[in-house]
Amino acid sequence: MISTAIRVARVGSAAELAAAVLMMAGFPALMLAALVPSVPAFAAAAAVTYLADHYLHRKGSYLINRLGKVRAGLSIRFLIRQLLLILLLARLSLADNLIYYGAIACFIAFYGLQAPHGALVQLIRNRRRMPVATRNVDLKSRIRIPDAPPRGLLHRSAEKMLHLDLAAVVGILIAAQVKSALVGFIGIGVTVVLGTLYVLALVPYVRGRRIPPKAEKVLAAVDGWLGEYQPETVLYFSGSKDSVYQVNMWLDTMENLDSKPLIILRERAILNNLAPTTVPVICVPGGVHLMNMDLSTVRVALYAANVGKNIHMLRVPTMKHVFIGHGDSDKLASVNPYSKVYDEVWTAGRAGRDRYAIADVGVRDDDIVEVGRPQLAPIQTWQGVPEGRCPTVLYAPTWEGWDGNPGNTSIVLAGENIVKKLVTADPPVRVLYKPHPFTGNVSKEAGAAHRRITALVRKAAAERALDPRFVADTAAQADAKAELARIEARLAELSGSGGDRRDEAEATRDGQADVAKHEEVARLRAEWNDAYWRAFPAWEHRVITGAEPRLYDCFNVSDAMVSDISSVVSDFIASGKPYAVTDSAEVGVEEFKRNNTAVRAAVILSNSAAELGELLGAVRDPAADPLAEDRKELKRYLLGPDEPTSLVQFNTAVANLALKAETRNVGQASRAATTEAGLANAVPGQRLPTAGETDGVGTG
């Protein structure tokens, strides 16, 4: 029941749910205490509402946001509490007492301070929001960006300001109880003085040298840096915060380009959630600002997603535009007709080229280049299950998608059947369940299925821990956990124990990557991953929903995978391991294979998952695996050859396209010069000959 209530209220824990209930119950209790009247009861109820409200704000509870939407926001809650305090004084027959009028005057003055306080806070935030935010770009030497106000002034500022009424409320309650106005006026004075000081403390940050430069200066500084750095290859990305993984997957490739890389983002939410990188990053929310930016040295623009804002970069003719995508699968998104707008479309292997040919959406075969998948380098090739270890099967379903197609994901119709068969398999296997991060965003049924599958895996893990056949090496696990704690402490130290609390202006000014630190973090991440898998038994079922361990790390510890039609399957094929794909729409094995290239070497599962035995048999006895050769052939078809490496292929494609762009630009400059010379030598009134025309000589 509690878990259902937590889900309905959309709070994160039982403690949050309790705080929400206490806060909701506290206000009727305040009214009742005021009507009785009872000062102690009112004080107790007020304390509950203050503490519960503060706790929910500190947790960033979803409920706080919803209360604001239904006109029960923070200011209203404080105002109601103050009005009920006035009612309490009236019910105590203190309406003719000075403390009554003092309380009314205090709260009027207090709310009079809210307007300048809110205006100043908003003005400071607006002025410190940069027209262009950057990382790894040296703007500090070009423009002066002042320090942000102390975090205590702006962080949760409305809550802090409103809580200053606490002194007045306490003083008035004490005055009502002891029948002495003096204590009440002291509390009133403290509230008014503190509120005034808070407002005055904000004033210096909206004037003089504490204001960041205007947009024109910032944009000029960025152009100056671009002129000095002279980027050659740009990765361009626009999307929602949830889609940041689509650009993150290309960061390592960008760091290893032979040409000078630059990343251009369009949304601040993407920049704030971007993984650490040493590549220069420019976030340009404004389309006009982007179109006026000096990108004259860029020859190749790479696009990881098909979105409307791509048009702001596609309009630049001096660079060649390439769709590289964020995965390679048989989904319709992989043959989007929008891809016609690009000069080239890069696919991993021959399969991508054939996919466009079959779809016939207007992408010419000459414009398709096979470059492999540089991101797949960390995926290890399967060597079979080590002797004595329980085989591991990864269940990595994709999400439900936007269109409600039952073939998008197995999680709704087949997920529980798959997991039940895996956790009860004999001989036993270990199950890793890693769902797509978007699971449940659109479909309630998918969200509910995910929760049931999670419960199944965790229940099976608890039962296995009690099974005498499975023995844990507690000493080794303790050592691994200690190592994890050490690594996490060092990572926290490198990133800042409290997280990056700089505002946008400071982050732009100081956001230069420390290469040595970046390399240490990469090494520690690898060590963390190794320690993570050693921190629990190799037979223990796990639910993995966070960013760490990453999907490819799960690939490397697994011996087989069950998934759906998505780029996950194409990527897993790089490992050479057995895999199964669910035909959730139940179109039939032959039709399913005909429509989806990546499943041609897979065990095809129905929604009952009755065919899982074939997959487990291939894992337990690789010599009897009937699809082993098919997987090797399919890997070459989908992902291209192993040699040269994908990174080499990618760099070669960038260089070739940059040469095409430069050739085009030189040709344009030559034509412009010829036209200008012709205009200069023309006789006034004479029409210049057009291409293909002659002066009549030799025409007979």
C-alpha positions as CSV (number, residue, x, y, z in Angstrom):
1,M,0.0,0.0,0.0
2,I,2.8,2.4,0.9
3,S,4.6,1.7,-2.4
4,T,1.3,2.4,-4.3
5,A,0.9,5.7,-2.4
6,I,4.5,6.7,-3.2
7,R,3.9,6.0,-6.9
8,V,0.6,7.9,-7.0
9,A,2.0,10.9,-5.1
10,R,5.2,10.6,-7.3
11,V,7.5,11.0,-4.3
12,G,10.8,9.4,-3.9
13,S,10.5,7.6,-0.6
14,A,8.3,6.7,2.4
15,A,9.9,9.7,4.3
16,E,8.8,12.1,1.5
17,L,5.3,10.6,1.6
18,A,5.2,11.0,5.3
19,A,6.4,14.6,5.1
20,A,3.7,15.3,2.4
21,V,1.0,13.8,4.6
22,L,2.1,15.8,7.6
23,M,2.2,19.1,5.7
24,M,-1.2,18.5,4.2
25,A,-2.7,17.6,7.6
26,G,-0.8,20.4,9.3
27,F,-2.9,23.2,7.8
28,P,-6.3,21.9,8.9
29,A,-4.7,21.4,12.3
30,L,-3.6,25.0,12.3
31,M,-7.1,26.2,11.6
32,L,-8.5,24.0,14.3
33,A,-6.0,25.2,16.8
34,A,-6.8,28.8,15.9
35,L,-10.5,28.3,16.3
36,V,-10.2,26.4,19.7
37,P,-8.0,28.6,20.4
38,S,-4.8,26.9,21.7
39,V,-1.4,28.5,21.4
40,P,0.5,25.2,22.2
41,A,-1.5,23.3,19.6
42,F,-1.0,26.0,17.0
43,A,2.7,26.1,17.7
44,A,3.0,22.3,17.3
45,A,1.0,22.3,14.0
46,A,3.0,25.3,12.7
47,A,6.3,23.5,13.5
48,V,5.1,20.4,11.6
49,T,4.2,22.5,8.5
50,Y,7.5,24.4,8.6
51,L,9.6,21.3,8.9
52,A,7.7,19.2,6.4
53,D,7.7,22.0,3.8
54,H,11.5,22.5,4.3
55,Y,12.2,18.8,4.0
56,L,10.1,18.5,0.7
57,H,11.9,21.5,-0.7
58,R,15.3,20.1,0.2
59,K,14.4,16.8,-1.5
60,G,13.2,18.6,-4.6
61,S,9.9,16.8,-4.2
62,Y,7.6,16.5,-7.3
63,L,4.7,17.4,-4.9
64,I,6.1,20.9,-4.3
65,N,5.9,21.5,-8.0
66,R,2.3,20.2,-8.3
67,L,1.2,22.4,-5.3
68,G,2.4,25.4,-7.2
69,K,0.4,24.4,-10.3
70,V,-2.9,24.2,-8.2
71,R,-2.4,27.6,-6.6
72,A,-1.1,26.2,-3.3
73,G,2.5,27.3,-3.8
74,L,5.1,28.3,-1.3
75,S,3.9,31.9,-0.8
76,I,0.3,30.9,-0.4
77,R,1.2,28.3,2.2
78,F,3.1,30.9,4.3
79,L,0.3,33.5,3.9
80,I,-2.3,31.0,5.1
81,R,-0.2,30.2,8.1
82,Q,0.2,33.9,8.9
83,L,-3.6,34.6,8.4
84,L,-4.4,31.7,10.7
85,L,-2.0,33.3,13.3
86,I,-4.0,36.5,13.1
87,L,-7.2,34.5,13.5
88,L,-5.7,32.9,16.6
89,L,-5.0,36.3,18.1
90,A,-8.5,37.4,17.4
91,R,-9.9,34.2,19.0
92,L,-7.7,34.9,22.1
93,S,-9.5,38.3,22.4
94,L,-6.3,40.1,21.5
95,A,-7.9,42.1,18.7
96,D,-7.5,45.3,20.7
97,N,-3.9,44.5,21.8
98,L,-0.9,46.2,20.1
99,I,0.5,42.8,19.2
100,Y,-2.5,42.2,17.0
101,Y,-1.9,45.4,15.0
102,G,1.8,44.8,15.1
103,A,1.4,41.3,13.6
104,I,-0.8,42.7,10.8
105,A,1.7,45.5,10.0
106,C,4.6,43.0,10.1
107,F,3.1,40.6,7.6
108,I,2.0,43.5,5.3
109,A,5.6,44.9,5.4
110,F,7.0,41.4,5.1
111,Y,5.1,40.7,1.9
112,G,6.0,44.2,0.7
113,L,9.6,43.0,0.8
114,Q,8.8,40.0,-1.4
115,A,8.4,42.0,-4.6
116,P,11.8,43.7,-4.6
117,H,13.4,40.5,-3.3
118,G,11.9,38.4,-6.1
119,A,12.7,41.1,-8.7
120,L,16.3,41.4,-7.7
121,V,16.8,37.6,-7.7
122,Q,15.3,37.3,-11.1
123,L,17.3,40.2,-12.5
124,I,20.5,38.8,-11.2
125,R,19.8,35.4,-12.7
126,N,18.8,36.9,-16.0
127,R,21.9,39.0,-16.2
128,R,24.1,36.1,-15.4
129,R,22.6,33.9,-18.0
130,M,25.0,34.0,-20.9
131,P,23.9,34.3,-24.5
132,V,26.5,31.7,-25.2
133,A,27.6,29.2,-22.6
134,T,30.9,27.3,-23.1
135,R,33.2,24.6,-21.8
136,N,36.9,24.3,-22.6
137,V,36.8,27.7,-24.3
138,D,39.1,30.4,-23.1
139,L,36.9,33.5,-22.7
140,K,38.5,34.5,-19.4
141,S,41.4,36.2,-21.2
142,R,39.0,38.1,-23.5
143,I,36.2,39.4,-21.3
144,R,35.7,40.0,-17.6
145,I,33.1,37.7,-16.1
146,P,32.6,38.5,-12.4
147,D,32.1,36.0,-9.6
148,A,28.5,34.9,-8.9
149,P,26.8,36.1,-5.8
150,P,27.3,33.8,-2.8
151,R,25.3,30.7,-3.4
152,G,23.4,31.2,-0.2
153,L,21.8,34.4,-1.6
154,L,20.2,32.8,-4.7
155,H,19.8,29.1,-4.0
156,R,16.2,28.4,-3.0
157,S,16.0,32.2,-2.3
158,A,12.2,32.4,-2.2
159,E,12.0,29.7,0.5
160,K,14.8,31.4,2.5
161,M,13.1,34.7,2.3
162,L,9.7,33.4,3.4
163,H,11.2,31.5,6.3
164,L,12.4,34.7,7.8
165,D,8.9,35.1,9.1
166,L,9.7,32.4,11.7
167,A,11.1,35.0,14.2
168,A,7.9,37.0,14.0
169,V,5.6,33.9,14.3
170,V,7.6,32.6,17.3
171,G,7.6,36.0,19.0
172,I,3.9,36.5,18.4
173,L,3.0,33.1,19.7
174,I,5.1,33.6,22.9
175,A,3.5,37.0,23.3
176,A,0.0,35.5,23.0
177,Q,0.9,32.8,25.6
178,V,2.5,35.0,28.2
179,K,0.3,38.1,27.5
180,S,3.3,40.4,26.9
181,A,3.6,42.3,23.6
182,L,7.3,43.0,24.1
183,V,8.5,39.5,23.0
184,G,6.2,39.7,20.0
185,F,7.6,43.0,18.8
186,I,11.1,41.8,19.2
187,G,10.3,38.9,16.9
188,I,8.5,41.2,14.5
189,G,11.6,43.5,14.4
190,V,13.9,40.6,13.7
191,T,11.8,39.4,10.8
192,V,11.5,42.9,9.2
193,V,15.2,43.7,9.7
194,L,16.4,40.4,8.3
195,G,14.1,40.7,5.3
196,T,15.3,44.2,4.6
197,L,18.9,43.1,4.9
198,Y,18.3,40.2,2.5
199,V,17.0,42.6,-0.1
200,L,19.8,45.1,0.4
201,A,22.4,42.3,0.2
202,L,21.2,41.6,-3.4
203,V,21.4,45.2,-4.6
204,P,25.2,45.3,-5.4
205,Y,24.9,42.4,-7.8
206,V,22.7,44.2,-10.3
207,R,25.1,47.1,-10.8
208,G,28.6,48.1,-11.7
209,R,31.4,45.6,-12.2
210,R,29.4,42.7,-10.7
211,I,27.3,42.4,-13.9
212,P,28.6,40.1,-16.7
213,P,29.2,41.8,-20.1
214,K,26.3,42.3,-22.5
215,A,25.5,39.8,-25.2
216,E,27.4,41.7,-27.9
217,K,30.7,41.6,-26.0
218,V,30.3,37.9,-25.2
219,L,29.5,37.0,-28.8
220,A,32.4,39.0,-30.0
221,A,34.7,37.2,-27.5
222,V,33.4,33.8,-28.8
223,D,34.1,34.8,-32.4
224,G,37.6,35.9,-31.4
225,W,38.2,32.5,-29.8
226,L,36.8,30.8,-32.9
227,G,39.1,32.8,-35.1
228,E,42.1,31.8,-33.0
229,Y,41.1,28.1,-32.5
230,Q,39.8,27.6,-36.1
231,P,37.7,24.5,-35.6
232,E,37.4,22.1,-38.6
233,T,34.9,19.5,-37.5
234,V,31.7,20.3,-35.6
235,L,29.4,17.9,-33.7
236,Y,26.0,19.6,-33.7
237,F,23.2,18.5,-31.3
238,S,19.8,19.6,-30.2
239,G,17.3,17.7,-28.0
240,S,15.7,17.3,-24.6
241,K,17.6,16.6,-21.4
242,D,16.7,12.9,-21.7
243,S,18.4,12.7,-25.1
244,V,21.8,13.8,-23.9
245,Y,23.0,10.2,-24.2
246,Q,22.8,10.6,-28.0
247,V,25.6,13.2,-27.9
248,N,27.5,11.7,-25.0
249,M,28.2,8.5,-27.1
250,W,30.2,10.6,-29.6
251,L,32.4,12.4,-27.1
252,D,35.3,9.9,-27.2
253,T,35.2,9.9,-31.0
254,M,35.4,13.7,-31.1
255,E,38.4,13.6,-28.7
256,N,40.2,11.3,-31.1
257,L,39.6,13.2,-34.3
258,D,42.6,14.1,-36.4
259,S,41.0,17.5,-37.2
260,K,40.2,20.2,-34.7
261,P,36.9,19.3,-33.0
262,L,34.1,21.5,-31.7
263,I,30.7,20.6,-30.1
264,I,27.8,22.9,-30.6
265,L,24.7,22.4,-28.5
266,R,21.4,24.3,-28.6
267,E,19.9,23.7,-25.1
268,R,21.3,24.5,-21.7
269,A,19.9,21.3,-20.3
270,I,22.0,19.3,-22.6
271,L,25.2,21.3,-21.7
272,N,24.4,20.9,-18.0
273,N,24.1,17.1,-18.4
274,L,26.9,16.6,-20.9
275,A,29.5,14.0,-19.8
276,P,33.0,15.4,-19.1
277,T,35.1,16.0,-22.2
278,T,38.2,17.9,-23.3
279,V,36.6,19.0,-26.6
280,P,35.6,22.7,-26.7
281,V,31.8,23.0,-26.3
282,I,29.6,26.0,-27.2
283,C,26.0,26.1,-26.2
284,V,24.0,28.6,-28.4
285,P,20.3,28.7,-27.5
286,G,19.5,31.5,-29.8
287,G,19.2,30.7,-33.5
288,V,20.1,34.2,-34.6
289,H,23.3,34.1,-32.4
290,L,24.3,30.8,-34.0
291,M,23.7,32.0,-37.6
292,N,25.8,35.1,-36.9
293,M,28.7,33.0,-35.4
294,D,32.0,32.9,-37.3
295,L,32.3,29.2,-38.4
296,S,34.1,29.9,-41.6
297,T,36.9,27.4,-40.8
298,V,34.5,24.5,-40.2
299,R,34.5,22.0,-43.1
300,V,32.5,19.1,-41.7
301,A,29.3,19.2,-39.5
302,L,28.2,16.0,-37.9
303,Y,24.6,15.5,-36.7
304,A,23.6,12.9,-34.2
305,A,19.8,13.5,-34.4
306,N,17.2,14.6,-36.9
307,V,15.6,17.7,-35.2
308,G,14.1,20.9,-36.5
309,K,16.9,23.1,-35.1
310,N,19.4,21.4,-37.4
311,I,18.3,23.9,-40.1
312,H,20.2,26.7,-38.4
313,M,23.5,24.9,-39.2
314,L,22.4,23.2,-42.4
315,R,22.0,26.6,-44.0
316,V,25.8,27.1,-44.0
317,P,27.1,26.2,-47.5
318,T,30.8,26.4,-46.7
319,M,30.7,23.1,-44.7
320,K,29.6,19.6,-45.6
321,H,26.8,18.1,-43.5
322,V,26.7,14.5,-42.3
323,F,24.1,12.5,-40.5
324,I,25.9,10.1,-38.1
325,G,22.9,9.2,-35.9
326,H,23.0,7.8,-32.4
327,G,22.6,4.1,-33.2
328,D,22.2,1.7,-36.1
329,S,19.1,-0.4,-36.1
330,D,16.2,-1.5,-38.3
331,K,13.8,0.9,-36.8
332,L,12.1,3.5,-39.1
333,A,14.2,6.2,-37.5
334,S,17.3,4.7,-39.2
335,V,15.9,5.5,-42.6
336,N,14.2,8.8,-41.9
337,P,13.4,10.7,-45.2
338,Y,14.8,13.9,-43.4
339,S,18.2,12.4,-44.1
340,K,18.0,13.7,-47.7
341,V,19.0,17.2,-46.4
342,Y,22.6,16.0,-45.6
343,D,25.5,15.9,-48.0
344,E,26.3,12.4,-46.7
345,V,24.9,9.7,-44.4
346,W,27.4,7.6,-42.5
347,T,26.4,4.1,-41.6
348,A,28.3,1.4,-39.7
349,G,28.4,-1.2,-42.4
350,R,26.8,-2.4,-45.6
351,A,23.5,-3.0,-43.8
352,G,22.9,0.7,-43.4
353,R,23.5,1.3,-47.1
354,D,21.1,-1.5,-48.0
355,R,18.5,-0.2,-45.5
356,Y,18.3,3.1,-47.3
357,A,18.1,1.4,-50.7
358,I,15.2,-0.8,-49.6
359,A,13.4,2.1,-47.9
360,D,13.7,4.3,-51.0
361,V,13.3,7.6,-49.1
362,G,15.5,9.6,-51.5
363,V,19.0,9.1,-50.0
364,R,21.3,8.3,-52.9
365,D,23.7,5.4,-52.6
366,D,26.6,7.7,-53.6
367,D,25.9,9.8,-50.5
368,I,26.3,6.9,-48.1
369,V,29.7,6.1,-46.5
370,E,30.4,3.1,-44.3
371,V,32.6,4.1,-41.3
372,G,32.0,1.4,-38.7
373,R,31.0,2.3,-35.1
374,P,33.9,3.9,-33.2
375,Q,31.9,3.7,-30.0
376,L,32.1,-0.1,-30.1
377,A,35.8,-0.3,-29.4
378,P,35.2,-1.1,-25.6
379,I,33.1,-4.2,-26.4
380,Q,35.1,-7.3,-25.8
381,T,34.9,-10.4,-28.0
382,W,33.3,-13.5,-26.4
383,Q,35.7,-16.3,-25.3
384,G,33.0,-18.5,-23.8
385,V,31.9,-18.9,-20.2
386,P,34.8,-19.3,-17.8
387,E,34.9,-22.7,-16.1
388,G,33.0,-22.7,-12.8
389,R,31.2,-19.5,-13.4
390,C,27.4,-19.2,-13.7
391,P,26.5,-17.9,-17.2
392,T,25.1,-14.4,-17.3
393,V,22.2,-13.3,-19.5
394,L,21.5,-9.6,-20.0
395,Y,17.9,-8.6,-20.5
396,A,18.0,-5.1,-22.1
397,P,14.6,-4.2,-23.6
398,T,14.1,-1.0,-25.4
399,W,11.3,1.5,-24.5
400,E,7.8,1.6,-25.8
401,G,8.2,4.4,-28.3
402,W,5.8,7.2,-29.2
403,D,3.5,5.3,-31.6
404,G,2.1,2.5,-29.4
405,N,3.4,-0.2,-31.7
406,P,3.4,-3.5,-29.8
407,G,6.6,-4.5,-31.7
408,N,8.6,-1.6,-30.2
409,T,9.4,-3.3,-26.9
410,S,9.1,-6.8,-25.3
411,I,8.7,-5.4,-21.8
412,V,4.8,-5.3,-21.8
413,L,3.9,-8.6,-23.4
414,A,7.0,-10.8,-23.0
415,G,9.2,-9.2,-20.3
416,E,7.8,-11.2,-17.3
417,N,7.9,-14.5,-19.2
418,I,11.5,-13.9,-20.3
419,V,12.6,-13.1,-16.7
420,K,10.7,-15.9,-15.1
421,K,12.2,-18.5,-17.5
422,L,15.7,-17.1,-16.9
423,V,15.6,-17.0,-13.1
424,T,14.2,-20.6,-13.0
425,A,16.6,-22.0,-15.7
426,D,18.3,-25.3,-14.9
427,P,21.3,-25.3,-14.9
428,P,21.0,-21.8,-13.4
429,V,22.0,-18.6,-15.0
430,R,22.5,-15.1,-13.7
431,V,20.1,-12.3,-14.9
432,L,21.1,-8.7,-15.4
433,Y,18.1,-6.5,-16.1
434,K,18.9,-3.1,-17.7
435,P,15.9,-1.4,-19.2
436,H,16.0,1.7,-21.5
437,P,16.0,4.9,-19.5
438,F,12.8,6.1,-21.3
439,T,10.8,3.0,-20.2
440,G,7.4,4.0,-18.9
441,N,7.6,7.6,-20.1
442,V,4.7,7.1,-22.5
443,S,3.0,3.9,-21.6
444,K,1.6,3.2,-18.1
445,E,1.6,-0.5,-19.0
446,A,5.3,-0.4,-19.8
447,G,6.0,1.3,-16.5
448,A,3.9,-1.2,-14.6
449,A,5.6,-4.1,-16.4
450,H,9.0,-2.7,-15.5
451,R,8.1,-2.5,-11.8
452,R,6.9,-6.1,-11.9
453,I,10.0,-7.3,-13.6
454,T,12.2,-5.5,-11.1
455,A,10.3,-7.1,-8.3
456,L,10.8,-10.6,-10.0
457,V,14.5,-10.1,-10.3
458,R,15.0,-8.9,-6.8
459,K,12.9,-11.7,-5.3
460,A,14.9,-14.3,-7.3
461,A,18.1,-12.7,-6.0
462,A,17.0,-12.9,-2.4
463,E,16.0,-16.5,-2.8
464,R,19.3,-17.4,-4.5
465,A,21.2,-15.8,-1.6
466,L,19.6,-18.4,0.7
467,D,20.3,-21.3,-1.6
468,P,23.2,-23.4,-0.3
469,R,24.4,-24.2,-3.8
470,F,25.5,-20.6,-4.2
471,V,28.4,-19.5,-1.9
472,A,29.6,-16.0,-1.7
473,D,33.3,-15.0,-1.2
474,T,32.5,-12.4,1.5
475,A,36.1,-11.4,2.0
476,A,36.7,-10.7,-1.7
477,Q,33.4,-8.8,-1.9
478,A,34.3,-6.7,1.2
479,D,37.6,-5.8,-0.4
480,A,35.9,-4.8,-3.7
481,K,33.4,-2.7,-1.8
482,A,36.2,-1.0,0.1
483,E,37.9,-0.3,-3.2
484,L,34.6,1.0,-4.6
485,A,34.3,3.4,-1.7
486,R,37.9,4.6,-2.2
487,I,37.4,5.2,-5.9
488,E,34.0,6.9,-5.4
489,A,35.7,9.2,-2.8
490,R,38.4,10.1,-5.2
491,L,35.9,10.7,-8.0
492,A,33.9,12.9,-5.7
493,E,37.1,14.8,-4.8
494,L,37.9,15.3,-8.4
495,S,34.4,16.5,-9.3
496,G,33.9,18.5,-6.1
497,S,32.1,16.9,-3.2
498,G,29.0,19.1,-3.5
499,G,28.8,18.9,-7.3
500,D,29.4,21.8,-9.6
501,R,27.7,24.7,-7.9
502,R,28.9,27.4,-10.3
503,D,26.3,29.4,-12.1
504,E,26.3,29.6,-15.9
505,A,28.5,32.6,-16.2
506,E,31.2,31.2,-13.8
507,A,31.1,27.8,-15.5
508,T,31.6,29.5,-18.8
509,R,34.5,31.5,-17.4
510,D,36.2,28.7,-15.6
511,G,35.1,25.6,-17.5
512,Q,38.5,24.6,-18.8
513,A,39.1,20.8,-18.7
514,D,42.1,19.7,-16.8
515,V,43.5,17.0,-19.1
516,A,45.4,15.2,-16.4
517,K,42.3,15.1,-14.2
518,H,40.2,14.0,-17.2
519,E,42.5,11.1,-17.8
520,E,42.6,10.1,-14.1
521,V,38.8,10.1,-14.0
522,A,38.7,7.8,-17.1
523,R,41.1,5.5,-15.4
524,L,39.1,5.5,-12.1
525,R,35.9,4.8,-14.0
526,A,37.5,1.7,-15.5
527,E,38.7,0.7,-12.0
528,W,35.2,1.4,-10.6
529,N,33.6,-0.8,-13.1
530,D,35.9,-3.7,-12.3
531,A,35.4,-3.3,-8.6
532,Y,31.6,-3.0,-9.0
533,W,31.3,-6.5,-10.6
534,R,33.6,-8.0,-7.9
535,A,31.5,-6.4,-5.1
536,F,28.8,-9.0,-5.3
537,P,28.7,-12.7,-6.3
538,A,29.0,-13.7,-9.9
539,W,25.7,-15.6,-9.6
540,E,23.6,-12.7,-8.1
541,H,20.7,-11.4,-10.2
542,R,20.9,-7.6,-10.6
543,V,18.6,-4.7,-11.7
544,I,20.8,-2.0,-13.2
545,T,19.0,1.3,-13.9
546,G,21.5,4.1,-13.4
547,A,24.1,5.5,-15.7
548,E,26.7,3.3,-14.2
549,P,27.6,0.6,-15.0
550,R,27.2,1.5,-18.6
551,L,25.5,-0.7,-21.2
552,Y,28.8,-1.8,-22.8
553,D,30.1,-2.8,-19.4
554,C,27.0,-5.0,-19.0
555,F,27.8,-6.5,-22.4
556,N,31.3,-7.4,-21.3
557,V,30.2,-9.3,-18.2
558,S,27.4,-11.1,-20.0
559,D,27.5,-14.3,-22.0
560,A,24.2,-13.7,-23.9
561,M,21.6,-11.0,-24.3
562,V,17.8,-10.8,-24.8
563,S,16.6,-7.5,-26.3
564,D,14.3,-5.9,-28.9
565,I,14.8,-4.2,-32.3
566,S,17.1,-1.3,-31.4
567,S,20.7,-0.2,-31.8
568,V,21.4,-2.3,-28.6
569,V,21.2,-5.4,-30.7
570,S,23.5,-4.1,-33.5
571,D,26.0,-3.1,-30.9
572,F,25.9,-6.4,-29.0
573,I,26.6,-8.2,-32.3
574,A,30.2,-6.7,-32.0
575,S,30.8,-9.1,-29.1
576,G,30.1,-12.2,-31.1
577,K,28.0,-13.6,-28.3
578,P,24.6,-15.4,-28.7
579,Y,21.6,-13.2,-28.5
580,A,17.8,-13.4,-28.7
581,V,15.3,-10.8,-30.0
582,T,11.6,-10.8,-29.2
583,D,9.0,-10.7,-31.9
584,S,6.6,-8.8,-29.7
585,A,4.2,-8.0,-32.6
586,E,4.2,-11.8,-33.5
587,V,4.7,-11.3,-37.2
588,G,6.3,-14.7,-37.5
589,V,10.0,-15.7,-37.6
590,E,10.5,-15.5,-41.4
591,E,8.8,-12.1,-41.7
592,F,10.6,-10.8,-38.6
593,K,14.0,-11.8,-40.0
594,R,13.1,-10.4,-43.4
595,N,12.2,-7.0,-42.0
596,N,15.0,-6.8,-39.4
597,T,18.5,-7.4,-40.5
598,A,20.0,-7.5,-37.0
599,V,18.0,-10.5,-36.0
600,R,19.2,-12.8,-38.8
601,A,21.6,-14.5,-36.5
602,A,19.4,-14.3,-33.4
603,V,17.2,-16.8,-31.6
604,I,13.7,-15.3,-32.2
605,L,11.4,-15.3,-29.2
606,S,7.7,-15.3,-29.1
607,N,5.9,-13.5,-26.3
608,S,5.8,-16.7,-24.3
609,A,9.6,-16.9,-24.4
610,A,9.4,-20.6,-25.1
611,E,12.4,-20.5,-27.4
612,L,14.8,-19.3,-24.6
613,G,16.2,-22.8,-24.3
614,E,18.0,-22.5,-27.7
615,L,19.8,-19.4,-26.5
616,L,20.8,-21.0,-23.2
617,G,22.0,-24.1,-25.0
618,A,24.3,-22.0,-27.2
619,V,25.8,-20.3,-24.1
620,R,26.4,-23.6,-22.2
621,D,27.9,-25.4,-25.3
622,P,29.5,-23.0,-27.8
623,A,30.6,-25.9,-29.9
624,A,27.0,-26.8,-30.6
625,D,25.9,-23.3,-31.3
626,P,24.2,-23.4,-34.7
627,L,24.3,-19.6,-35.2
628,A,28.0,-18.9,-34.5
629,E,29.0,-18.5,-38.1
630,D,25.9,-16.5,-39.0
631,R,26.8,-14.1,-36.2
632,K,30.3,-13.6,-37.6
633,E,29.0,-12.9,-41.1
634,L,26.3,-10.6,-39.8
635,K,28.8,-8.6,-37.7
636,R,30.8,-7.8,-40.9
637,Y,27.6,-6.9,-42.7
638,L,26.2,-4.6,-40.0
639,L,29.4,-3.1,-38.5
640,G,31.9,-3.4,-41.3
641,P,35.4,-5.0,-41.2
642,D,37.6,-5.1,-38.1
643,E,40.5,-3.6,-40.1
644,P,41.1,-0.8,-40.5
645,T,39.7,0.2,-37.1
646,S,36.4,2.1,-37.1
647,L,38.2,5.2,-35.7
648,V,40.6,5.1,-38.7
649,Q,37.6,4.7,-41.1
650,F,35.8,7.6,-39.4
651,N,38.8,10.0,-39.5
652,T,39.4,9.1,-43.2
653,A,35.7,9.9,-44.0
654,V,36.0,13.3,-42.2
655,A,39.2,14.1,-44.1
656,N,37.7,13.1,-47.4
657,L,34.6,15.2,-46.9
658,A,36.6,18.2,-45.6
659,L,38.5,18.0,-48.9
660,K,35.2,18.1,-50.8
661,A,34.1,21.1,-48.8
662,E,37.4,22.9,-49.5
663,T,37.2,22.1,-53.2
664,R,33.7,23.5,-53.3
665,N,34.7,26.7,-51.5
666,V,37.7,27.3,-53.7
667,G,35.5,26.8,-56.8
668,Q,33.0,29.3,-55.4
669,A,35.8,31.8,-54.7
670,S,37.2,31.3,-58.2
671,R,33.8,31.8,-59.8
672,A,33.2,34.9,-57.7
673,A,36.6,36.4,-58.7
674,T,35.9,35.6,-62.4
675,T,32.5,37.3,-62.2
676,E,34.0,40.3,-60.4
677,A,36.7,40.6,-63.1
678,G,34.2,40.4,-65.8
679,L,32.1,43.1,-64.3
680,A,35.1,45.3,-63.9
681,N,36.1,44.9,-67.6
682,A,32.6,45.1,-69.1
683,V,31.6,48.0,-71.3
684,P,28.7,49.9,-69.8
685,G,25.4,48.5,-71.2
686,Q,27.1,45.4,-72.5
687,R,25.6,42.0,-71.4
688,L,28.1,39.6,-70.1
689,P,28.1,36.1,-71.8
690,T,26.6,33.3,-69.7
691,A,28.2,29.9,-69.3
692,G,28.1,28.0,-72.5
693,E,27.8,31.1,-74.8
694,T,30.5,31.9,-77.3
695,D,31.4,35.1,-79.2
696,G,30.5,33.5,-82.5
697,V,34.0,32.5,-83.5
698,G,34.1,29.1,-85.2
699,T,30.4,28.5,-84.9
700,G,30.0,28.3,-88.7
